[in-house]
Amino acid sequence: MRTLLFALLLAYLPVTLSAQLSEVLKDPNVTWAAIFTAKRDFRLTATGGLSEIQLTKFTPPENQCANFKNDNWLAQWLIDGMKAGQYKAFDDPEMKVFVGQPVLLSRITQSDVITTFDPATYEEKTRIINNDLKADEIVGFQTSEVIYFDKKSGGYQTCLLALAPMVRIRNDNGSTIGDEPIAWLAMDGNQPSSPNDVIWSVLSLDKKASFKTNELQVVKDDQKQPFLTSLWQTTKSGKLAVKSSEKYGCGEELPKAALEQMFSVIDTIITFDAETYKESMQIVKHTYDDRDVQTVKLVQEWYFDNRRKMLGSRLKAIAPVIDVKDVNGIFLYNRTMFYLYN
């Protein structure tokens, strides 16, 4: 019965998406998988505050002076790949609406016809000027990714399905309307054949949520339990390193006893009364459950495979974010609980 249901699920997934997911979904070691979308910006000087980016590898193109701190290299590689027809493009993250190469090219190149008049010869001259999309006009990216649990390794992994370069849209007055994707470019999810194929990689530490737990699109669930329940079990199993949340890579490893106590903790809440100008202290005991965790942050290594012209990622750590509330259940602030390492 389970095999039949799984086959029916695959049949209803978009054709291109199921092709990318097929290796994950048919792997008997994968017991759970879900799709999510996220906003990304891989520039080291990005001011959007989405992530903290650390450059780990950069091989500049030949005969070019590279400024890897300021230049939007990933955007330039993607633009070059779109012009060369190296990507399958779609209008949606589910990859149902295909965008042909002529349409894709029209979105990244624009031809202006300039007509001039020579008063001496009374001749009109026409020039065609091509205005190609510049890398700096790409203000960020959206990703479609799958996160899945691999029981063989005892941890979670992620795989990039599609990437959408975003451009800023303005009205006739020059005011910003919003950001829109040029197209969703399908990625193959494969690992590089050789480390030498990777010419650019960064470590991305999300400052905000990578995804909301209630927005995960579950596509495989042999565990028959919610994502957070599985996450807590994985955390407490002791198979993977769990470190405190000061900062990724800097925290102390938490013993199993500390992890058990983490789900029933005592917080000291200080509040300020604007009328009496007095501070008051509340001792609040929390027994956390799944409802207290709305969002999850990811630490990922992103890389560009120059041989295949594909972007990929490896999951390094998961950090659940908990909602801290006062004695009346009023939300106060968010707090990262811990980092679960791969």
C-alpha positions in Angstrom: 0.0 0.0 0.0 2.8 2.4 0.9 4.5 1.7 -2.4 1.3 2.5 -4.3 0.8 5.8 -2.4 4.4 6.8 -3.1 4.0 6.0 -6.8 0.8 8.1 -6.9 2.6 11.0 -5.2 5.4 10.9 -7.8 2.8 10.9 -10.6 1.3 14.2 -9.3 4.6 16.0 -8.9 5.7 18.3 -11.8 7.6 16.4 -14.4 10.8 18.4 -14.1 10.7 18.6 -10.4 10.2 14.8 -9.9 13.1 14.3 -12.2 15.3 16.3 -9.9 13.8 14.7 -6.8 13.7 11.2 -8.0 17.1 10.2 -6.6 16.1 11.6 -3.2 12.6 10.1 -3.1 13.6 6.6 -4.2 16.5 6.3 -1.8 15.4 3.8 0.9 17.5 5.7 3.4 15.5 8.9 3.0 12.5 8.6 5.3 11.3 12.2 5.0 11.6 15.1 2.5 10.0 18.5 2.1 10.3 21.5 -0.3 10.7 25.1 0.8 11.6 28.4 -0.8 13.9 31.0 0.6 15.4 34.5 -0.1 19.2 34.5 -0.7 21.9 37.1 -1.3 25.4 35.7 -1.8 27.3 39.0 -2.1 29.8 39.6 0.7 28.8 43.3 0.8 25.0 42.6 0.7 23.1 45.0 3.0 19.8 43.2 3.1 20.7 41.4 6.3 19.5 38.0 5.1 22.7 36.1 5.8 26.2 36.4 7.0 28.4 35.4 4.1 31.9 34.1 4.4 34.0 33.5 1.3 35.7 30.1 1.4 37.0 29.8 -2.2 37.3 32.0 -5.2 39.1 31.4 -8.5 38.8 34.5 -10.7 38.3 34.2 -14.5 41.4 34.3 -16.5 42.8 37.7 -17.6 40.4 39.5 -15.3 41.0 41.6 -12.2 38.6 40.2 -9.6 37.1 42.1 -6.8 35.4 39.3 -5.0 34.2 41.4 -2.2 32.1 43.7 -4.3 31.5 42.0 -7.6 28.3 40.0 -8.1 30.1 37.0 -9.6 27.4 34.5 -9.2 24.9 36.8 -11.0 27.4 37.2 -13.9 27.9 33.5 -14.3 24.2 32.9 -14.3 23.6 35.6 -16.9 26.3 34.1 -19.1 24.7 30.7 -18.7 21.3 32.0 -19.7 22.7 33.6 -22.8 24.4 30.4 -23.8 21.2 28.4 -23.3 22.7 26.3 -20.5 19.6 26.3 -18.2 16.1 25.1 -18.4 14.0 28.1 -17.3 10.5 28.2 -15.8 8.1 30.9 -14.6 7.3 29.2 -11.3 9.3 27.4 -8.5 7.3 24.3 -9.1 8.8 24.3 -12.7 5.5 23.7 -14.5 5.5 26.7 -16.9 8.4 26.4 -19.3 10.2 29.5 -20.6 11.8 29.0 -24.0 15.2 30.4 -24.9 13.9 33.3 -27.1 11.7 34.5 -24.2 14.5 34.1 -21.7 16.9 36.1 -23.8 14.3 38.9 -24.2 14.3 39.2 -20.4 18.0 39.7 -20.1 18.7 41.7 -23.3 17.0 44.7 -24.7 17.5 46.3 -28.1 16.9 50.0 -28.5 16.6 51.5 -32.0 18.2 55.0 -32.2 17.4 57.2 -35.2 19.5 60.3 -35.8 19.1 63.1 -38.5 22.0 64.8 -40.3 20.9 68.4 -41.2 23.8 68.7 -43.6 23.0 65.7 -45.7 19.3 65.3 -44.8 19.9 61.6 -44.1 18.5 59.6 -41.3 20.8 57.0 -39.7 19.6 54.1 -37.6 21.6 52.4 -34.9 20.7 49.4 -32.8 22.0 49.4 -29.3 21.9 46.3 -27.1 21.4 46.9 -23.4 22.2 43.6 -21.7 21.3 43.0 -18.1 24.2 43.8 -15.8 25.2 41.6 -12.8 24.7 44.5 -10.4 21.1 44.8 -11.5 20.4 41.4 -9.9 19.5 42.3 -6.3 19.2 38.8 -4.8 17.9 35.3 -5.4 15.1 33.0 -4.5 15.7 29.3 -4.1 13.6 26.2 -4.2 15.2 23.6 -2.1 14.4 20.2 -0.6 15.4 19.2 2.9 15.4 15.5 3.8 16.3 13.1 6.5 18.9 10.4 5.7 18.7 7.6 8.2 22.1 6.2 7.1 23.9 9.3 8.2 21.4 10.0 10.9 21.0 13.7 9.9 19.5 16.1 7.5 20.6 17.2 4.0 19.5 19.9 1.5 19.5 19.9 -2.2 19.0 22.9 -4.5 16.2 22.4 -7.1 15.9 25.8 -8.7 17.3 29.3 -8.5 15.6 32.6 -9.5 17.8 35.8 -10.0 15.7 38.8 -8.8 15.6 42.2 -10.4 14.1 45.4 -9.1 10.9 46.7 -10.8 10.2 50.4 -10.9 7.3 52.4 -12.1 7.4 55.3 -14.6 8.4 57.7 -11.8 11.4 55.6 -10.8 9.8 54.4 -7.5 10.5 50.8 -6.5 7.5 48.5 -6.9 9.1 45.3 -5.8 11.5 42.5 -6.8 10.6 40.0 -9.5 12.3 36.8 -10.7 13.8 36.8 -14.2 13.0 33.0 -14.3 13.5 29.9 -12.2 16.6 28.1 -13.4 16.6 24.4 -12.9 19.6 23.0 -11.0 20.5 19.3 -11.2 21.3 18.7 -7.5 24.4 16.6 -8.4 27.7 16.9 -6.5 30.9 18.1 -8.3 32.9 15.5 -10.1 36.1 17.1 -8.8 37.0 19.8 -6.2 38.7 21.6 -9.1 35.4 22.1 -10.7 34.3 24.4 -7.8 35.6 27.9 -8.5 33.5 29.8 -5.9 32.1 28.8 -2.6 30.7 30.7 0.4 29.5 29.7 3.9 26.0 31.2 4.4 24.7 31.7 8.0 21.1 32.7 7.9 20.2 35.6 10.2 16.5 35.2 9.6 14.4 32.2 9.0 15.4 29.8 6.1 11.8 28.5 6.3 8.7 28.5 8.4 7.9 25.0 9.7 4.2 25.3 8.8 5.1 26.1 5.2 7.1 23.0 4.4 5.7 21.1 1.4 6.2 17.5 2.5 6.8 15.1 -0.4 7.8 12.0 1.4 6.9 10.9 5.0 7.8 7.4 5.9 8.4 8.5 9.5 4.7 9.5 10.0 5.6 12.2 12.4 6.0 16.0 12.2 9.3 17.5 11.2 10.0 19.1 14.6 9.3 15.8 16.4 11.9 14.1 14.2 14.3 17.0 14.7 14.1 16.7 18.5 14.6 13.0 18.3 17.7 13.5 16.1 19.0 16.2 18.4 18.7 14.0 21.5 20.0 10.8 19.9 23.6 11.8 20.4 24.7 10.7 16.9 25.4 14.3 15.8 27.2 17.1 17.5 24.9 19.7 19.1 26.5 23.0 20.1 25.3 26.1 22.0 24.0 29.0 20.0 26.4 31.8 20.6 27.6 31.6 17.1 28.1 28.9 14.5 31.5 27.3 14.9 32.1 28.9 18.2 29.7 27.3 20.6 30.4 24.5 23.1 29.2 21.0 22.6 26.2 20.3 24.7 26.0 17.0 26.7 22.8 14.9 26.5 21.7 16.1 30.0 21.9 19.7 28.9 19.8 18.9 25.8 17.1 17.3 27.9 16.9 20.3 30.2 16.8 22.6 27.2 13.2 21.6 26.5 12.1 22.6 30.0 14.0 25.8 31.0 13.7 28.7 33.4 13.9 32.2 31.9 14.3 35.5 33.8 12.1 38.1 32.1 12.6 41.8 32.9 9.8 44.1 31.9 9.4 47.9 32.2 6.2 49.7 33.2 5.9 52.9 31.2 3.5 54.4 33.7 5.4 53.7 37.0 8.9 53.7 35.5 9.6 50.5 37.4 11.3 47.4 36.2 9.9 44.1 37.3 11.4 40.6 37.1 9.5 37.5 36.2 10.8 33.9 36.6 9.1 31.9 33.8 9.4 28.2 33.4 8.9 27.0 29.9 8.2 23.5 28.7 8.7 23.9 25.0 6.7 22.0 22.4 6.5 22.2 18.6 4.2 25.2 18.7 7.0 27.3 20.2 9.2 26.8 17.1 7.9 28.7 14.1 11.0 29.1 12.1 14.3 27.3 11.4 17.7 28.7 10.2 20.2 26.8 8.1 23.9 27.0 7.8 24.9 26.0 4.2 28.0 25.9 2.1 27.1 27.2 -1.4 29.3 26.5 -4.4 29.4 27.0 -8.1 30.4 24.1 -10.3 32.1 25.7 -13.3 32.1 22.6 -15.4 28.4 22.0 -15.2 27.5 25.7 -14.7 25.4 24.7 -11.7 24.9 26.1 -8.2 24.7 23.6 -5.3 24.7 23.5 -1.5 25.7 21.3 1.4 23.9 21.6 4.7 26.3 22.2 7.6 23.9 22.8 10.5 20.3 23.4 11.5 19.3 26.0 14.1 15.7 26.0 15.4 14.4 29.4 16.6 12.1 29.4 19.6 9.5 32.0 20.6 10.1 33.3 24.1 6.9 34.5 25.9 6.0 36.0 29.2 3.8 34.5 31.9 0.7 35.6 30.0 1.8 33.9 26.8 2.7 37.3 25.2 5.5 37.0 22.6 8.7 38.8 23.7 11.5 37.8 21.3 13.1 35.0 19.3 16.0 32.9 20.4 18.2 30.4 18.6 18.1 27.2 20.6 21.2 25.4 19.3 23.1 24.3 16.2 22.7 20.7 15.1 25.7 19.8 13.1 26.0 17.4 10.2 
